[in-house]
Amino acid sequence: MDSFAMGSYRFSVWLTRLAYLNLLWIAFTIIGLGIFGFMPATTAMFAIARKWLHGEVDIPITKTFWQQYKASFFQTNILGLILGGVGYLLVVEFRILQVQESMMYTIVGFGVLFILCMYGILLTYFFPIYVHFNLSLTEYLKWPLIIGIIHPLLSIFLLGLLGVGIYVLLMTVPAILFFFGGSTAAYIIMWGVSKTFEKYELREG
């Protein structure tokens, strides 16, 4: 009974942590007027997930979040504008090609779809790499894609797991996404991607 009570307590503590982190993410995204708040808020969320995975579970969440938010605000927004612009152009190009009937446009459309998949991999690995490594601006755009391609099974697993999870929750209890969606996804992605870091840490050293 004691072990059950202890397990229930730990579970409730983690639920509270994830919910609070998710609400901080939403709040600071709004504080940054959405477009300027999303990148630093997401970076701060991944930074806290990284600390939790390293055993730092008792850190002051709000203080740590705010420090990371301020420290990464300008650089992550520059990177966000680049990533957002590329993503927008790819989506527009793909939508244009979809309405064309020529076989040539269809072939090009599959090429753009492939690039969109690579873009999705880059986004998946971007935040874990940003909060873990100290790189240059261009390297933050290069290495997420390289590591994601080098580890295709991990990339497919993470994208598939998140895709299925989000779809199931949207079809059943979408309110859960508001309280736990971002923070849980950040924890899962950080956990998965960090498994690849050891070899690159050795190389960086």
Summary of the structure (lengths in Angstrom):
residues: 205
radius of gyration: 18.7
end to end distance: 48.2
largest distance: 68.3
contacts: 600
relative contact order: 0.12
helix: 85%
strand: 0%
